[in-house]
Amino acid sequence: MRPAHIALAALVAALWGVNFVVIEIGLDHFPPLLFSALRFLVAALPAVFFVGRPKVAWKWIVGVGLALGVAKFGLLFTGMSLGAPAGLSSLVLQVQAVFTALFAFLALGERPGRVKLTGMGVALAGIGVAAVDEGASGPLTGFALVIAAAVCWGVSNVLTRKAAPPDALNFMVWVSTVPVLPLLALSLLLEGPDRDLAALRQLDWAGVGVIVYVAWITTVFGFGVWGWLLRRHPASSVAPFSLLVPVFGMTSAAVFLGESVSPLRWCAAALLVGGVALTSVAKRAGGTGSGERSVQGPLIDNATGSPVAGRAESPTATPVETPVETPAAKERA
C-alpha cells in the first residue's frame, strides 16, 4: 500500500475508535434509542439519493438493518448509557468476530479450523478478564448489553455474507434507512415522548456535531473510504488496520474522558485483540471436494463486518462460495 493509503486506513480506524467517545458525549444529549435513530436518519438522508438503487435484495437490507441497526446499535447505546465505559465498549465489541465465526458454522456450515478455534478461545478469555475487571469497578448490566450487541453484530455479519453486497457504501446507506422507524417507536415506548421531545427542544450545536460525526464521518465517510481502499488493495492488507479501532477507542477515552485503564483491562485488551486477530486471519477449514472447485463472490471482512468488493482470495476475509460442478464430478454422479 502507498503511504497515503496506509494513512487513510489508519485514519478510518482512528475515526471509528474515537466514535465511542463521541457516543458517550452524545448520550449526555439524547436518550440512547432516540440517539441511535437520529444517527441512522442522518446517515441515510440525503446519501440515499446519491448512492444509486440497492444492489441486493430487500430481504437482506431489512434483515441487516434490524440486526445491525435496531438490535446491535440499540443495545450498544443503551449499554453505554447504563455505564459501560467508552474505551471498554470499543474493545469488548470486537468479540463480534468470535460470534460471527460461531454463527457462520451454525448457519452456513463453515467449520472453524484449529487456529480460528484457538483465537476464539483466547478472545473469550479476554472477555472473561474484562468481565472480572468491570465487575470490580463498574455495572455489569451495561457490560452485558455490549456483549449482546456483539452477538447481534455477528448475526448481521452472517446475513451480510449471504447478501454478498458488491458495494459497501451503497449497502450501508440503504441499511441505514431500515432502523429509523423501529428505533423511534422503541424510543417512544421505552424512553417516553416527554424525554424525547425535551432532548430535541434542547438540541444545541454540540448535539448536532455528535449526530454529524456518528452518521456522516463514521458511516458515510468511514465506510466509503474503507470500501475504496478494499477495491484497490487485497483485504489482507487493509483489514488488519481495523484491529487499531479498540486501541484508538481506549486511548481516546483515557485522553478525553479521563477513563482509567487498569492492568486487568490491558490484559483483557491483549487477549481480545490477539484472539480476534487469530480468528480473523485463520483460513477457513474444510473446503470443496476433490471433484469441485469454487467461484468466490464478494468477501466479508471478519474484523469489521463490512463487505469487501472483489474476488481476490484473502486470509482475513471469508469467501462466499458457489460450488461449480466439474466434468469429473459429473462422471462420478
N, C-alpha and C positions, 0 to 999 in steps of 0.2 A: 504493500500500500504506500501511496505517496504520503509525505509528511503532512500535507494539508488534509488528506483523507483520514489519517490517524488522528489528527487534531479534531476533526469533525466527529469521529466516533467517540472520542473521549469527551467532547463537549455534550453530546447527547446523553451519555452515561451520567455526566455531572448534572445535567438538567433534570434527568429522571430521579437522581438521588436527592437533589435539593427539593424536588417536588414534595417529598414527605414533610419537610419543614414548612413549605407553603400550605400544605393541607392543614397542618397544626395551627397555623395562623388563621386560615380560613374558618376553622371550627370555632374561633372566637367571634366570627361574624354571622355564621349561619348554622342552623341545625344540620346534622350530618346528612340526612336523606335529601333535604332541600338542596344542600351544597352539591351533592352528587348529581342531582337532577339538573341544576344550573350548569354544572361542568359539561354534561353531555349536550345540553341545549346549545350552548355557545360553541362547542366543538363541531356540532352538526350544521349550524347556521352561521354564516352563509356558505360554508365549504361544500355542502351537499350540492349546490348549484354549479360547482366548478370542477368536480371530480368525475363527472360522467355518470352514466347509469350503472347500477350494480352489475358486477361481473360474476356473481354466483347466485344460486337460487335463494329466494327469500327465506326459505325454511332455515337456512344456515345463518343468515343475517339475524333473524329473530332469535334463534337458539343461542347464538353467541351473545347477542345483545342482552338477553335475560340472564345468562350465566355470568357473563363478564360485567356488564353494566349494572344490572339490578343487584345480583347476589354478591359478586366479588367486591365491587366498589361500595355498595351499601353496607356490607359487613365491615370492610376496612375503615371507612369513615366513621361508622358507629363505634368500632373497637377503639379507634384513636380518640374519639370523643369521651370514651369511658376510661381513658387513662393510659392506653398503650403508647409508649414513647415513640416519637417520630423515627429516631435512629434505629431502635429495636424493630419497629414495624418494617422499615426498609430491608432489614436483614431477614427477619422471620418469613416475610412474604416470598423470599426466594425458594422456599421449600416447595413451591408450586412445581418445580422440576421433578421432584420425587412423586408427587401426586399425578403429574402428567404421565410419567412412566408407568405408574400403577394402573391408571385408567386406560392407557393405551394397551396394556396387557389384557385387561378385562374386556374391553370393548372391541379392540382391533386385533387381538391375538399376537401382539408384539412382545415376544419373550425377552426380558432383560438378560444380558449376559453377566458374567461374574463381576466385571469391572463396574457395570452400572448398579448391580445389587450392592456391591461394596460402597459405592458412592451414596446410594440411598440410605444405607445403614449409618454411614458417617454423618450425613445431613440430619437424619432423625436423632442421632446422638447430640448434635448441636442444638436441636430444638429442645431436647431434654435438659441440657445445660442452661439454655436460655430460660426455660420454664422455672428451673430452680432459682436462677438469679432474679427473675421477675417476681416469683412468689415471695422472695425475701425482701423486695424493695417496692413492689407496686401491685396493682389489682390484676388478678388472673383472668377476670371476665373479659376485659379488653384484649388481653393476650390471646385468649381462646377464640375470640371473634376474628382476630387477624389470621390465626391458623385456619379457621373456617373459610376466610376469604381466599387463602391459598388453595384450599380444596376446590372451591368454585372456579378459580383460575385454571386449575388442572382440567376440570370438566370443559371449560371453554376452549382450552388448547386442543383437546381431542376433537371437539366439534369443528374447530378451525382447520384441523388436519383433514377431516372428512370433507370440508368445504373446498379446501385447496385453492384459496383465492390467489389469482395471479398478480394482484396489485394491492400492496399492504395499505397504502393510504386510502385508496378508494374503499376498501373493505372496512377500515376502521371508521371512516366518516359515516358510511351507511349504517354500521353497527351502532354508532352514537345516536342515531335517530330513534332507536328502539327503547332505551331505558327511560326516556324523559317522562312520559306519561305514567308508567308504573311507579317510578320513584316519587313523582309528585303526589300520586294517590296514596302511597305509603306514608309520605311525609304528612299529608293532611290527616291521615288516620291515626298515626302513631305520635307525631310531634305536635299536631294541632294547628288549625288555621291561624289562631291568635299568635302563636310563636313564629309561624312562617311570615305572616304579614308584618310583624314587628321587625323581623330581620330585614325584610325588603324595604320597609319605611326608613330604617336606619342605615341603608346602604351608603357607603362612602367610597372615596377613591381607593382606599386600601382594599376594601371588599371587591371592587371592580378589578383591581390589579391581580388579586388572588384568582378570580374566575378566569381572567385572560391567561394567566400563567398555566393553570391546570388544564385549560381547554386548548388554547392555541399553541402555547410553547411546547408542552409535553406531548400533546396528542397530535395536532396537525403538523407542527414543525418537527417534533421528535420522530414520529413515525415516517414522515415524509423524507427526512434526511436518512434515517436508518434504511428505508426501502431503497433509496437512491444508492447508498453505499453497497447494499447487497446485490444490486443489479450490476455493479462494476467490479466486485471482488468476491472471492469464494466466501461462503458463510463461515468457514473455519478461520478466516482472517478477521471477520467483523464480529462474530458472536462473542468471543472472549471478552470484548470490551464491556459487555453487559454485566460481567462479574464485578465491575467497578461501581455499579449502582449502590450496593449497600455500603461500600467504602465511603463514597461521597455522601450517602444518606447519614451515616453515623457521624462523620466528620462535621458536616454542616449543622447537624442537630447539636453537637457539642459546642460549635462556634456561635451559632445564632440563638440557640435556645438554652444553652448552658447545661445540656444533659451530660451527666457523668457516665463514663464508661468503666465499669468495674472489671477486674481481672477475669471474673467468670464470664462476663459478656464478651471480652476479647477472645476467650477460649471458645465460646459458642460461635463467634464470627468465623474463627479459623476453621472449625469443624463444618459449619454450614457452607461457607464459600468453597472449601475443599470438596465437600460431598457433592455440591451442585456441579462443580467443575467436572468431577468424575462422572456424574450422571449425564451431563450434557455432552461430553466428548466421547463417551463409550459408544462403540459401534453396535448396531442392533444385532442381537443374536439370531441364529436361525437363518432365514433366507428362503429362496425358492428352491425347488427340487432340481435334480440334475437335468431334467428334460425341459426346464423352463428358464426363461430369462425375465427380466423386469424392466419396464419403462418407468422412469421416475418423473413424477409430476412436480408441482410446486412443493417446497420444503417448509417445515415449521421449525423455527429456532427454539430449541428446548429451553434456552436460558431466559428468553424474553416472551415466548409465546407468540411472536409475530411471524406472519407468513413471509417466506423467502422466495422471491421470484427467481426463476431459473431452473436448470435441470442438472447443474453440476453436483456431483456427489460430495458430501461434506460429513466429517465426523462429528460436527456439532449440531447437525440438523437431522431430523428423522424423515426419510423419504416416504412419500405416498406412492405405493407401488401398485401397478396394474399388471397382473400376470399375462404374458403373451405366449400362446402355445406354439412350440417349435415343431418342425416335421417329426423329430424323434419322439416327441411327446405324443403326437397324433398316432404314430405307429404303435406305441405301447398301449394306447387306448383301444 
